[in-house]
Each structure stands twice: as C-alpha cells, then as structure tokens.
Amino acid sequence: MKRTYEFENLGCAHCAGKMEEKIGKLPEVESVNLSFPMKKMYVETSSEDLLPVIQKICTDIEPDVIVTEVLKKSSKKRKDEEVHEEHCGCGCESEHEVHEHHHHHDEDHCDCGCCDDDDDDEGTIAAATKRQGNGKATVFIVEKLGCAHCAGKMEEQISHLPGVEAVNLTFATKQLRVWSDDAKALLPQIQDICTSIEPDVKVVIREDTVRAQKEAKNNSEDNREYLELGIGIVLFIAGKIFESSKPVYSTACFLLAYLILGIKIVWTALRNISKGQVFDENFLMSIATIGAFGIGEYAEAVGVMLFYRIGELFEEKAVERSRSQIMDVIDMRPEVVNLVNEHGDVSVIDAEEAEIGDILLVRPGDRIPLDGVITDGETMIDTSPVTGEPVPISGFEGTEVTSGCLNTSGVIKIRVEKVLEESMVTRIMDSVENAAASKPKMDRFITRFSRVYTPFVVFMALATAIIPSIITGNWTHWVYTALTFLVISCPCALVLSVPLAFFSGIGAGSKIGILFKGGAALETLKDITSVVMDKTGTITKGNFKVQDVVTFGDVTRNELLSLAASCEESSTHPIAKSIMEAAKEENISYKTAESAKEIAGHGSVIKLDGSEVLAGNKKLMNQYHIAGEYKETTSYGTEVFLAKDGVLIGAVVIADTLKDDAKSAIASLKAQKLHTVMLTGDSESAANAIAEETGIDEVYSKLLPDEKLLKLQEQRTKHGAVMFVGDGINDAPVLAGADCGAAMGSGADAAIEAADVVFMTSSVEAIPQAIAIGKKASRIAWQNVVFALVVKALVMILGLLGFANMWMAVFADTGVAMLCVLNSIRALKIQS
C-alpha cells in the first residue's frame, strides 16, 4: 500500500534526509520518499499502523515535528442521501445500525422528530437555498454533527435569528458561517438551536478549535523568536560598548545574550546526542560557539549565534514563502459549487459532492469549478491560470470549459462532465504532488553526498585543531580556525535548494498546463538533443477537412461535392464526416440515396436517380473497373475518388489541419538547437507536406508502431537523448522507450499513462516550453550546488590562511542557504 504523511514543524532539509534514510530501513517499508518542499512523505509499506514508528523516528531527529497520515477521501453522497454514521441523539438508529435519512414525500421517515411531513419542503438540504452575505462571516465548528438533514434544519432556524443576514452550514466540513454584525454574541442561541435538534452537538467559534489554537501557538512562538532576537541584539550591542571600558559588564552581557539566543540550540544538541544524532546543525553550532567562549572570543561566539538564528529565521520564511507561492499557483480546487436544481433554485454544496450531469451556476469573477460544458449564457473565459494564454476566449452554449479558468463577464450555467477527482484542477494538483515525490538523480546524489560531506568537514576541523597546534604551539589560532569549519559543515544549502529548484520548475509547468510526472523527467529534459513527434493529434488537430475538390469531366464542383455528400451521408467514418461538413458549410444541397453499401477499407456505393455512384479510394475504383484518367492533385491529403455509371468524374482531397501554433513551436525548438523529426503512419505526400510547411528536419511516413520505436532508437544513436511526443494508443511503446516521453492531454489514456510529461492544453508550443523549463530548473540547481560548495571551500581556505573568521563562516552556512533558496524560486517564473 502507498501511504502519504504530512509533516508540521519540519524545519531542516538535512534532517528530513536522515528521517527518510531511517524510515527506509524499516523492515515493513519497501520504499520511502520525503519531499521537503511539499512537507509530505510517500511510503510503500505492508504495515497498517506505521504512524507511531514514523513519529518516533522523526521526533528523535527533530523533537517538534508532528506527523499525520493523509487519508484519501471517499466519494461522498449528495447531502440528501448522506449516511447518518454518528449518533446524533435523535433516537432514530439502533446501536449497531448504519442509518440513512431519506428526504422524499413518498418514503418512510426516520421518526427522529426532525422529518415531519408539514416541514419537508422547507427543511431539506435540497430545497434550502444557501445565501452568502456581503460582509465577513464568522466561522463556527459544529462538533459531533452526524445528520445532514438535521444540519439543514439548524441552518434554517439560525437564519431566523435577529441580526443574521445569511447562514451557510456545510455538513461535510462541519463549518457554520454566519453573516451578522455580532455573530459571536449569538453563540448561546446557536448552541440552543443545534442541541434541540441533535443533543450531542457542540458549537465552538473556529478560533477556539484545536487547529486554531495550534495556529495561535505558532504565532506565539514566532513572537517569542522575534523577542529573543531583539533582546539578544540589545545585549550584544551593550557587550560591545562595554568591551573596552568595563570588561566584567561586557562579559555578563555576552553570557546573558548567549543564554537567551543559544540555550534552545544547545539543549536540542544534547538531546539529539543522547539519541545518537551527532552531526546535525545544532551540535555543530553549539560546539563552535562554546569553543569560541573557551578561547575568549565572547563577542564572536554571541555574534555567530545571533546571526545564525537570524539566518535560520530568514531561510525558514523564504522556504515557506516559496512553498506557498507554488501551492497558490497550482491549488485551484474549489471548496463549494453553486448547484442549480430542476426548479432553478441555487444551493451551495461541497465541490466533492457534485456529480456528472449536475448544472452549476458560475457568476462573473468566479473560477470554473469543474470541467464541463456551457448549457446557458455567454461570457469571456480567461484560460491563463491553466494554459498561460493571455487572450480570453468566448464561451457560449456548447463550449467545453476547463476547471481553474476564470469566468470574466457573463453569468453562465455549466453541465458537469467530470467530477472533482477527475477535473483539471485536481489532476494538476495530484500531478505536482506526485512529481515532488519523484526525486531527480541530482537530488539523490546530493543526499548521499551530504552524508559524507558533514563528517568529512568535522574530522577535518578536528585535524586542523590538533595537528598544526602541536607543530606551531598556537592552539588558539588553530582551534578558532577549526571552529569556523564546524559552522561551515552543515549541508543544508545543498540539501534544501536542489529539490526546491526542481519543485519550482514543476510549479512553473503547472501554471501553463504542463504536468511533469517527477523531478527525474524534468532533469532529463536538459540533455535532450532531438525531438521526435507523431503527426496526427500532435502537430495536426486530428480533424479532417476538405482541402480541394477536383473535377475530371463536365461535372461542376458543386455537383461533385453534392454527389460525395449523398455517398457519405450514412457513413460514420471521419473522412465521410468531413465531406458532410464541407457540404453544409458551402450550403450545397444533396439527395438521400435510394440504397447504400459501405465497403470497409474501400468506400461507398449508392443508387441515386437510377445511377450507380461510387466514392472511395483507387482500390474501389479498380474493383468496379472504373474507366478514366487519374489526374494528379496539387493538394496533399487523402483522395476520395468519385465515379458515376462507370466513369471517373472527380476527386475530393481531404487532409488533417495543422495546429495554429505548430510553425512557431518548431521554430522555437530550432532556436534551442534541437533536431526535429516526425514519425507517422500517414502517406508520404501528406507527411512531407506537413514537414515542409512547419520546417521539421526529418520525416518518416507509413510507419507501424514497432517501426516508430526503431526510428526513435536510430535517432538516439545519431543525435543523443530523445524526447518523443504523441497522443495515440499506438504511441505508448514509443513514449515508454524515449528518454523523455510527452503526451497530449487530449490523447489516449494509454499514452498519458506511459508519458513522463503531459501537455494538458495539447498545444505544440508546450514542447519547447517544457524543455526550456527543464533546462532552467537543472541550471538553477547546479548553480546552487556550485555556489554553495565554492563559497564553503573558499571560506575554509581563507580560514587555513588566517583570513576568515566565524562571521564569514555563518554567511557560508545560513547566508548561502538563503541565497540558494531565493535563487531556486526563479525557476517558478516563465519567460515569455
């Protein structure tokens, strides 16, 4: 089973690596992946109850860490069918029964006292219309609420309280929102109403809940942090002032400042040592600063601890901001939707409860909550949150709309085509979370490197303190130099910034509908030298259009197209549909055939006004021994020949249409110095025409799926790492065989499953964009690694030469980590 865990108060990327390593060694764990940027861990395990063991491992490393398991939400029933699983006190369930409330006039009621016939229409959730007030609502939590129907009763009665403008009670979240000038004062009356319906219910203001108290505690700890830093700064300045005139006062100020700033770190170090955790930042900082006190460098000991604390605070805030920035970009999932019932009434329900076929109301300024089709109204839709396309598109009846996009002008109604779990917003969110759990090779290397790096620097510091001191006798100088090495030895800048760079790249892609299935896929893109593409559905739209109508005899163009439409009227083939659409667009009338026969792989034969009319390929013409000269057509595509009473009279040329952005996308790939190739099963003429029009370097036509894979392998041999882009079921083997496989989001599920990257917008422009994002994320990650190691090495060399002090060492540790974090966030920005 794959289980997901969330972490609170996880503040050290290096410690996260230690947790991952220890949990991975548990016998019941098959694999583990802890994503520090996401603060989530993904574990494959056979154990049903692994949480206590995980919690102990984590608190042994970081005592304040809280681990919780993320449980998958089960699909919910509509509120008027909600299972009454908890004991609500209404007396309608036996001790061991699961009871359902049914809210229909023709069914038996539950006899709980809240389902009287004279009250049904007013009390049911389905009939209740939830309104939202104009001001800010006060949020209450209704604890032990077990009955959805009872919740509707509570909501209705609370709405009649004096001063209440509007009420919204969401059963699934147990949250009660009350719009009133002084809603908190109404708490006793709200409690009375709720207990009169469900006796065990307790209503509390959200600020008084455990979660709110935890948030308040976190705020309190932040305030304490700022207070300690403030006092420490004052005492440090006072110590410096008294340093020359009153050494005793100066020493007292420094000692007091160190106790305020460093006692927590020293205590954590001692506690971790008792649990076998030696080489962590708390131990290193404690030894370095206590050692500085030991050689009489009081000011430097306090200063280093002070700036270490400040650096850690800034680093934490920078990471938190980057994480929230990324999550704000990708988490567009709606909490509630406006459901329109058959009577036209609107009720607010949880987004998870919306079902396929439901009609939802979307007002101007609202996000499209779920994937669907507009059934009423016209508007302009801003698709930039999902596709990155800045130009709004028009939406009218029949237009498909994607969740996450913004309705900018008119009021519309949409019919739900995909539930929340399958809609675009959830697919983007799930993709990013899963991608963050898949670590690139570089990340795994840095994790292994950090396990060696810290002990190496610590032992080097020990050697520096002892060997030169014995030779020179200058213990103070070499011990001081060794202490600077200890400050430098924490690898947090490396362990934190590399995954954050790839995570930012994943977030950048999600903003424009490019879903990377892992950091490894993102990393692979930096090495791509050639891009191999399928034609139909990838470079072309996949919908056939009539390109040309060619007459061979005395028949006119309109007559030929009319006869073609008569032949294809009863056919469901895509080519037949394109002929019918062309006739309709040109207002060409046609007669219905007296009889029709479709020959698979050949075409159609009909009887019309006493004549035999054929429409099909050359095989059909040869089969019926049709006489006439087959003229060459100038347009590329599939030729549908027409014959009447044994004489060839013309041809209709049909071809797939090029995607609007195909030419510019190929130009962008060439600008990145990438070799472009097209593989297709289509005819040579059609493939060559598309390649010539778009500027693709190489083209191979009439290929079967296994032949495509061979051509891909040839490209890898000639040019290096290959990216393949396709959309069909037959593309799945090639996608899996490519160094990086990318699938169009409109394509087959098998292709999407086999791909490493999915282009939800199905645009060709997404190909160069994805490669650019991958290269940028990898470049930033390497920048961080090189910068961190160079600075640390430089400070160590300067220390050995006697030019570096602990101030520089602190910068080489926390300062570099903070700069690397800020650099990583650059991967989130996409250059237009």
N, C-alpha and C positions, 0 to 999 in steps of 0.2 A: 504494500500500500504506500502511496505517496502522501505524506503529511506536510502541512505548512504551519510554520510557527512565526509569530511576530515578537519583536523584541522592544522593550521600553528601557530607556536609560543606558543604552549601549553607546558608549562614547569613544571607544578606541578601536580603530580598524585592525591594529596588530593583535589586540586581544580577541577580536572576532575570528581571526585566523586560527588562534590557539583553540578557541571553542570548537571550531569546525573540525580541527585535527583530532581533538579528544573524542568528540561525538562520533566521528567517522570510525574510531577504533572499537566502538561498542559492538559486541558480537551479533546483536539483532539488527544492526544497521548495515544496509547494502551500499547506500551512497548518501552523501550529505553535501549540501551547497548552501553556504551562508552568504547572502548578499548584504554587505554593509550599507551601501546606498539605500537599499529598499528596507533595511532593518527586518528582513524576512529570511527564514531558513526553510529549505526544501529537503525533506528526508524520505528516503525509501526504506521502509522497515517492515518487519513482520510483527512487531510488538503493538499491542492495542493501547498500552499505557506507558509511553516513553517520556511523557512530560516531566514527571518528578526527577528522573535521572538527568534529563537535559537541564532542568532548572538548577540542580545541584552543581553540575559541571560549570555552568555559566556563572553562578554566584561565587564559586571558588575562584574564578578568574576576575570577574567584576561584580563586587558584592551587591550593587544596587540594581543589577539587571533583573527585569521581570519578563518571563517568557510565557506566552499564551498560545494555545493552539487555535488556528483558524479553521473553523468548521464550515463545510460547504452548506449553503442554504438550500433547503429542499424546495421544490417547486410548490408555490402557495396556491391555495384555492381562493376563488373570489370571496369577498368578505361575507356575502350572504350564504356561503357554504363552508365557512371556517369551522374546523374541528374544535370542539369545546373540550380541550385536553386538560385544563387545570380546573380545580374545584372552585367554582365561583360563588358557592354558597347559596345558589338559587334553588337547590333541592331537586334538581332535575336529572341527576345522574347517580347511579349506584356506585359503590366503592371501586369496582373493578371494570367499569364500562367506559368506553370512549363514546361520547355523545355528540351528535350533531344537531345544531339548530337549523330548522328548515323554515324559511320565511315565505310560504306560499299559502294563499287562502284555502286551497283545496287539499292541504295536507294536515296531518295531525300536528299539534303544537307540543311544546315540551313541558307545559304546565309549570313553568318556573315563576310564573307571575309577571313575566315581562313580555308576553307574546299574545296579549288579549286581542280578539278579533277587531274590536272597535278602535284599536290603536295601530293596526298593522301598517296602513299606508303611511302614517306619519313617522313610525318608529324604525322601519327597516333601513339598513345601510343603503340598499339600492335606491330607495325613494328619497333619502336625505340628501339635500344639496349643501355641500360644504362651501362656505364663503371665506374669503380672506379679507382682513381689514386693511386700511391704508397705512396705519402706523406700525410700530414694532410690537410683536406679540410676546407675551410672557409664556415660557415653556414650562410645563409641569410633566412629571413622570408618574404614570398611573401604574403602580406596582401591583402584582398579583391579579392583573386583569385577564380573565380567562375566557370571556364570551364576546364574540364580535357583535352579536345582536345587542347585547347589553351595552356595549360601547356606543352604539348608535343612540340608545336611549339616553345615556349620560350626556352625549353631545347635544342632543335636542333640548334636554332640560336645562343644561348650563347656559345655552344660548338665550334663555328667557330671563336670566339673572339681570338685575338692574345695572346699567352701565356697560354691559357686554355688547360690543359691536359685532363680533364674529367669533366662531369657535371651530376648531379643527382637531378631532381626536383620531389619530392613526393607530389602528389596532395592532398592526404588525410591529411598530416601533414603540408602542405604549406611550407615545408622546402626545400631550394635550397642549395645543396652542390656543391662548385666549387673548383676543384683542380688546383691551379695556384700558382706561386711564389709570386704574389702580387694581390690576388683576390679582396681585399678591394678597390684597386685603380680602379678596373673595375666597381665599383658600378654605376657611371653615365651611362655607356654604357649598363649595365644590365637593369637599370631602363628604358632607352630609348627603348630597345627591348621589354620589358614587356608591357609598356604603348602603344606601337604601335600595340600590339595585343589585350590587354584589358586596355582601357584608365584609369580605376579607380584603377588599381593595384599600390601598393606602396611596394618597396623593401627596407628592412632595414637589417643591419647586426644584427645577433642574440643578440650580446652584448648590442644592443640599444633597445631591446624589454622590455616590462613591466616586464616579468618574470626575464630577465637577470638583469634589474635594481633592482628588489627585492632581487635577489641573491647578487648583489653588495652591496645593503643596509645592508643585513645580515652580509656580510663580514666586512663592515664598522663598524657595531655595535660590532662585535667580537673584532675588533681592538681597538675600544673605551673602551671595557671591559678590555682588557689587559693593555691599557694605564692608566685607572683609578686604576687598581690594582697595577701597577708599581709605580705610584705617591703615592698611599696610603702606600705602603711598605716603600718607602723612608721617608715619613713624620713620619710614626710610629717609624722607627729606630732613626730618628732625635729627636723625642719626648722622647724616652728612654734615648738617650745620654744626653739631656739637663735636664732630670728629677731631678737630684740631685743638679746640679750646677746652672742652670738657669730655675727655675720653670715656669716663665712667658713665656719664649720661648717654653718650653715643652708643656704647656697648649695650646698655639697658634698652635703648630704643630699638637697636638691631635685634636683640634677643626676643623682645616682645613682638616685633614685626614678624620674625621668623615663626614664632609660635602661632600667630594668627594665620599666616599665609601657608605654613608648611606642615602644621600638625596633622591635618587630614591626609596629606600625601604620605607622610612618614608612617602614620598608623596603618594606612592601606598597604604600604610596602611590607610592614611587619606581619600583617595578617596574611598577605599573599605568600610570604616566605614560609609561614607555618603550614601552608597548603601545597608547598613545593613549587610555587610560581616565583622564580627569582628574577629572570631577565625581563622585567617589564619597566615601563617608564617611571612608575612610582619609586621602584627600588633605585633606578639609575639616578633620578633627580635627588633622592634622599642622600645617597652616598656622596654624590658630587657636592651638594651644598653643605652637608655636615663635615665633609672633608675640608671644604673651604674655611669653615669655622675653626677646624682643627689647626690650620696653618695661619690663623689670624686674619683671614680675608673676610671680615664680618660684612662689610658693605657689599662685597661681591656676592656672598652667599645669599643675602636677603634680596639683592637686586635680581639675581638669576631666578630665584623662586618667584619673585614678583612678576617678572616678565614672562616666566614660564606659565604662570597662572593666567596672565592677560592673553598670551598667545593661544593657550588652550581654549579660552573663552571665545576668542575671535574665530578660531578654527571650527569650534562647535557650531557657532552661529552661521558661519559660511557654508558648512555642510548642510545644516538644517534648511538654510535658505535655498540652496541648490536643489535639495530633495523636494521641498515644497514647490519650487518653481517648475520642476519637471512634472510632479504629480498634478499640479494645477493645469498644466498643458494637456495631459492625457486623460485625466479623470473627468469626463463629461457625462457620466451616468446620472440620469435624473432620479430624484428621490420619489417624486409623485408625478402623476399624469392626470389630465382632465378628461374623464370618461363621459361620453355623451350616450345617454340611454335612448331607448326607442321612442320615448316621449319628448326627446330634445332637452331633457334636464341634464345638468352637468354635475358630476360628483368627483371629488378628489380621491384617488386611490393610490396605493403604492405602485410604483412602476413595475415591480416584480409580479404584480397581480394581473397586469394587462395581458390579454390573450389574443391570438391571431384572429382577425376579423373584427375586433373592437374598433369603435370610432372614437378618436381623440380630438379634442379641441386644442388648437395651437394659436395663441394670440401673438400680435406683433411684439417683437423683442424676446420671445421665448425661443429656447432651443427646440429643435425637432427631437422629441424624447425617444422614439423608437423608429426603426426602419419601416417604411410604409408607402402608401400611395395616396395622393390627394383625392378626396371624393367631393369636396365642395370648397369654393373660394379660389381667389387668385392672389399671388404675392410674389415678392422677390426674395430669393433664398441666398444667404451668404454661406458659401461652402468652405470658406478659408480655414475654419477651425479643423476641418478634416482633410481637405485636399491642398490647402495653401494657395488656391486660386483666388486672387483678389477681386475678380469681377463677379458680381452676383448673377444668378441665373433666374429666369422666370419660372414660376410654378403655377400650374393650373390643374383642372380636373384630369386625372390620369397620369400626372407626373409622379415618378418614383422619387421619394425623398429619403435621405440618409440621416440617421440619428447623429446628433452632435452639431449639425448645421444650424444656422440661425434664421428664423423667420423675421424678416426685416420690415414688412409693410402690412399686408392684409391679414384678416382672420381666416384661417383655413381649418378644415377638418381632414384628418388622415385616417385611413384604414390600416390597422397594424398588420404587417406582413411577417415580422419576426419578433419574437418575444425578447425581453431584455437580455437574457443569457446569450442570444444569437445575434443581437443587433451590433452595429458597427462600434458603438461606444464601448461595449463590453469586450468585443474582440480586440480592440486597440488596447484596453486596459490589461486584459489577460496576456496579450502578446508581450507587452512591456514587462510585466511581472515575471513571465516565464523566461523572457530574454535576459533579464537581470540575473536570473538564477544560473544561466549558462555562461560560464567564465571562459574568456579567450585564453589562448596559450600563454600570452604575455602575463596575464593576471596570475595564472597558476605558477609561472616561473618566479614572479616577484614574491609570491607567498613562500615558495621553497627557499628563495634567496634570503628572505628576511630571517628565516630560522637559523641560517648560518652567519648572517651579517652581524647581528647583535652580539652573540657570544664571541665572535672574532674580535670585534672592536673592544669588548670588555677585557678580553685576555691581552689584547694589545696595550690597553690602558694600564693593566697590571704590570706588564713587562716594562712599559715606559716609566712607571713609578719606581720600579726596583733596580733594573739593570743600569741605567745612566746614573742613578743616585749613588749606587755602590762605586761606580767608576769615578764620578766627579765629586761626590760628597755633598752635592747641592740638593738635598732632599726636598726642600720647599718648592723649588722651581719645577722639578720633575713630577712631584705629586700634584702640583697645580695643573701642569700640562695633562697629566693622566685624567684629572677630574674633568677637564674640558672634553676629553674623548668620551667619557661616560655620558655627558649631556648630548653629544652628537649621535650616540649609538642607537637611539630609538628609530626604527624604520617606518614610523607612521606616515611620513610624507610619501613613501613609495607604496605602501600597502593601501593607503586611502585614495590617492589621486588616480591610480591606474584604473580601477574599476569604475570610479566616478566619471572618468573621461568617456569610457565606453557606454556607461549608463546615460550620460548626457547625449551621446550620439544616437542611442536608441530613442530617447525622448524627442530629439530633433526630427528623426524619421517619422515618428508617430504623428507629429504636427501636420505632416503633408501626406498622410495615408500610406507611408512605407513602414511595414512591420517587419523588423528583424527578429528572427527566432532565437537569437542569442548573441552574446558578445563575440563568440567564435566566428559567426557569419559576418559580423561587422569587420572583424580583424582580417578575414580572408580577402575582403574587397581591396585592401591596399596593394595586394600582389597581382590583381587581375591585369592581364595584358591584352586579352581579346574577349569580345562579347559576341556570343552566338545566339541568334534569335530564331524562333519559329515565325512563320508569316501570318497565317490566319488567326485572328484574335489577339495577336501581339503587335505586329506592325500595321495590320489592317483591322478594320472594325468587325469583320466576321459576318457582315450582312451584305448580300449580293445586290448589285444594281445593274440595270441595263445600261451598257456603255455605248452601244451602237446598234442600229437596225439597217441591214444591208439587203437591198433588193437585187435579184438576179434576172428578172424578166420584166414584163409590162406591169406587174403589180406595184401599187404605190406603197409608201412607207406605212401609212395609217392602215391600209388593208392588211399588210403583212403582220403588223402588231395586233390587229383585231383577230386574225386567224390564230396567232400564237396564244392569245388570251383564251380563245374558245377551246384550244387544245389543253391548256394548263388549268382550266377553271376547277376541275375536280381533284387536281393533284396537290399533295401536301409537301412536295419537295421544295427546298429553299429556292432553287432556280425558278420553279413554277411560280412561287410567291412573288419573286422579284419582277417577273413578266406581268403578273396581275397588277402589282403596284404601279408599274410604268404606264400601263393602260389607263389606270384610274387617274394618275397624276396628269396625263395628257387628255383626259376626257374622251377617250376612244371607246366607242360602244362595241359590243361583241355579242354574238349569238351563243345560246347554250346548245351544245352538241346533242344530236339525236341519240348517239351512242358513243361510249368512250372506253378505251382499253389502254391501261398503262403497262408498259413492258419494262421490268426492273433493269436498270443499267443501260437502257436504250432510249426511252422516251414514251410519247403518247401517240395513239392512233384514234381518230374520231371520224364519225359520219356527220356531215353538215350540208344541208340543202342538196342532198343526193351525191355529194362529192366525198372522196376519201382524203382526209388531211392528216399529214404526219408532222410531228415536232419532236426532234431528238438529235442524237449525235450521228456520226458517219456510219456507225455500226447499224443503226436503224435504217438509214438510207440504203445501205448495201443489202440488208436483209430483204427489203421490199423492191430492190433493183430499180432505184430511182435514177432517172437519166438527167444529165445536166452537168454544167461546168462548175466546179467548186472554186470560187474566186477567193483570193487571199484577203482577209480583212486587215485594216490598219490598226484597229484597236486590239489590245491584249485581253485575254479572258477566255471563258468557256463559250463555245459556239453552239447554238441551238439551231439546227437547220430545219427549214420548213419545205414541205412538198405538197402539191395538190394534184390529185388524179395522175400520179406517177411522174410528175415533172417538178424539178427543183425550182423553187421560186424565191428563196432568200435565206437569210440567217439573222438571228438575234444574238449579239455578243454580250455576255454577262460576266462581270468581274466583281471581286471584293473591293471595297473602297478603302483608301489609305486613311489612317488616323490623322487628325488635324496636326498633331504635334510630332509626327514621325520624322519629317525632314529636319526640324530644328533639333530633335533629340539625337539623331545620327550625327549631325554637325557638332553637337556638344561632346559626344563620345570621341569624335576625331580630334577635337580640341584638347581632350585629355590624352591624346596619342594612343588611343586604343584601336585595335584591329577589329573590324566589324564583319560578321558572317551571317548569312541567312540560310537556314535549312528548312525545306518544305516538301511536302508530298504533292504539291501542285505542279501544273505543267511548266515546261521550260520557258515558254514565251511569257506567261504570267509572272513567273518568278523573276525573270530578267528585267521585265518592265518595272516591277516594284523596286528592284535593286538599283536600276538606273535612275529612277525618279527620286529615291531617297539618298543615294550616294553610298550605299553599302559596298564594301570592298570585294567580298566574295559571295557567290550564291550557288547553292546546290539544290536541284529540284528532283521531283519524282522519287523521294526517299521514303522508305518504310521506317518504323520506329527503331529497329535494330541498326539500320543503316545510318540513322541520325547519330546514334551513340558512337558508331565507328568514326564518323566525320568529326565528332566532338573530340575524340581521342587523338585524331590526326592533328587537329588544331592545337591541342595541348602539347604535342610533340614539337610542332613547328614554332609556336609562339609563347608557350608557358601557361600559367594559370588561366582557366577559362570560366567565364560566367555564362550560364545558359538561361534564356528567358522564354517561357512557353505558357500555354494555358490549357492544353487538352489532356485527356486521359492518356493518349499515346505519348505525351511528353514526359510522363512520370519517370520512366527509366533514365532518360537523358538528364532530367533535373537532379535525380539522385546521383548520377555519375559525374556531374560537373563539380568543379572546385567550389563554386557557389551557384546554387540553383535559385531562380526567381520566378514566381508565378503571378499571373494577372489575377486580381481578386474576383473578376467576373468569370474566371475559368472553372475547370472541373475540380471537384473536391480532392480527387487523387493527386492532381498537380499541386494544389495548395498544400496538401499534406506532405508531399515529397520535397517541397521547396524550403530553402533556408531563409528566403526573403519573400514577402507577399506585397504586391502593389495593389492596395485596395481601390485606388482610383482607376486602375487598368490603363494608365497613360504611359506612353513610350518615354516621355520626359522623366519619369520616375527612375529610369535605368541610370542615366548619368548622375542624377541627384543622389541616388543610393551609393554609387561608387564614390562620389565626392564626400559624402558624409562619413563613409567607412575610412577613407584616406585621412580625413581631418581628425577623426577620433583617434586613430592609431598614431598620427603625427603628434597630437597633443599628449597622448600617453607617454610616448618616447621622450618628448620634451621634458615632461615632469621627471622621468627617471634620470635622464642625463643631468638635468639641472640640479636635482637633489643630490646625486652622487658626486658631481663636480664640486658643489659648494661644501659638502661634508668633507671630501678629500682635501680641498683647498684649506679649510679651517684646520684640519688635522696637521697638514704640512706646516702651516703658519705656526701652529702650536708647538711643533717639534723645533722650529727655528726660533721660538721665543717671541713671536709677533702677535699671537692670538690669545684672547682671554675668554672668560666664560660668557661675556656679553655676545661675542661672535658665535660661540657655541650654541647659545639659546636661539639665535637667529638661524643657525644651520639646522636646528631641530624644528621648533614650532613655527618660526618665521617662514622657512622653506615650505613646510606642510601647508600653511595657509595660502601662500602664493600658488602652490600646485593645485590646491582646491579651486581657487579663483580661475586659474588657467583652464582647469577641466570644464568649468561651466561654459567656456567659449564654444565647446562642441555642441551646445544646445542651440546656438544661433546658426541659421542657414543663410548663406549669402545668395542674394537674388541674382 
